[in-house]
Amino acid sequence: MIVGLTGNIAAGKSTVLAFMRQKGAHIIDADQLAHVAMAPGGLAYQPIIDAFGRGFLRADGTIDRPALGHIVFGDPQKLQQLEQIVHPAVFVLAKAELAQTTAPVIIVEAIKLLESSRLLTLCKEVWVVTADPEIQLRRLRHDRNMSEAESRQRMAAQSSQSEKVAHADRVIENNGTPAQLHTKLDEIWNVLMVMRET
């Protein structure tokens, strides 16, 4: 059972993933795979340098992701250019990881899942984690120490939650407490286990 999980920044995807991992799901983290792809020698490393230059490289040759983020998050064309390099590399790495796991449920987590059509082809269901914008903003400022301006820029750079929800098989609303979220996730897990047996 392969599930695609997405949702906008600070909606609570990592909380969902931590709970599902405890239940026995195998998590494929697209952002982690992007780190691997963008590391020196990775599939996306040289293409990124070819496209954006060497101005954001650290002294050790690694890509300074926050510096690259400053370049692309304010420019939709550059963001799209970066995604066209990184998404195919992540797909290759995800398929390799899928081939090595025997977990009953595999969750492919990607903030750009719906935009990355290749990853989407792997998934039987799509789950979208949502939260009200004011809650997202509060989490970004409190949990990630971002300024209000940076928080709003990051939120604005993503497709709207309503667009994601329109493609969802399951919507997991996360405006409440962790305990409330865990109750919902328990119910979903039980449904998945029944689905596997039928």
Long-range contacts (C-beta under 8 A, 24 or more apart in sequence): 1-104, 1-105, 1-106, 1-124, 1-125, 1-192, 1-195, 1-196, 2-98, 2-106, 2-107, 2-108, 2-122, 2-123, 2-124, 3-105, 3-106, 3-107, 3-108, 3-123, 3-124, 3-125, 3-126, 3-127, 3-192, 4-107, 4-108, 4-110, 4-113, 4-119, 4-120, 4-122, 4-123, 4-125, 4-126, 4-127, 5-107, 5-108, 5-109, 5-110, 5-113, 5-126, 5-127, 5-128, 5-129, 6-109, 6-110, 6-111, 6-112, 6-113, 6-114, 6-126, 6-127, 6-128, 6-129, 6-164, 7-111, 7-128, 7-129, 7-130, 7-131, 7-161, 7-164, 7-172, 8-111, 8-130, 8-131, 8-136, 8-155, 8-158, 8-159, 8-161, 8-164, 9-111, 9-136, 9-140, 9-154, 9-155, 9-158, 10-131, 10-135, 10-136, 10-137, 10-139, 10-140, 10-143, 10-144, 10-155, 11-129, 11-130, 11-131, 11-136, 11-161, 11-174, 12-129, 12-131, 12-139, 12-172, 12-174, 12-181, 13-109, 13-111, 13-129, 15-174, 15-178, 15-181, 16-127, 16-129, 16-172, 16-174, 16-181, 16-185, 17-107, 17-109, 19-181, 19-182, 19-185, 20-105, 20-107, 20-185, 20-189, 23-105, 23-185, 23-189, 24-103, 24-104, 24-105, 25-103, 25-104, 25-105, 25-106, 25-107, 26-101, 26-103, 26-105, 26-106, 26-107, 27-106, 27-107, 27-109, 28-94, 28-97, 28-98, 28-106, 28-107, 28-108, 28-109, 29-109, 30-90, 30-94, 30-108, 30-109, 30-110, 30-111, 30-112, 30-113, 30-116, 30-119, 31-109, 31-110, 31-111, 33-89, 33-90, 33-93, 33-94, 33-97, 34-86, 34-89, 34-90, 35-65, 36-93, 37-86, 37-89, 37-90, 37-93, 38-63, 38-65, 38-86, 39-63, 42-89, 43-88, 43-89, 43-92, 43-93, 44-85, 44-86, 44-89, 47-85, 48-82, 48-85, 48-86, 51-81, 51-82, 51-85, 52-78, 52-82, 73-153, 73-154, 73-157, 74-153, 76-157, 79-157, 83-112, 83-115, 83-116, 87-112, 87-115, 87-116, 87-118, 87-119, 88-118, 90-116, 90-119, 91-116, 91-118, 91-119, 94-119, 94-122, 95-122, 98-122, 104-192, 104-193, 104-196, 105-189, 105-192, 105-196, 111-158, 114-159, 114-163, 114-164, 114-167, 115-159, 125-169, 125-170, 126-167, 126-168, 126-169, 126-170, 127-168, 127-169, 127-170, 127-171, 127-172, 128-161, 128-164, 128-165, 128-167, 128-168, 128-170, 128-171, 128-172, 129-172, 129-174, 130-161, 130-164, 130-165, 130-171, 130-172, 130-173, 130-174, 131-173, 131-174, 131-175, 132-175, 135-175
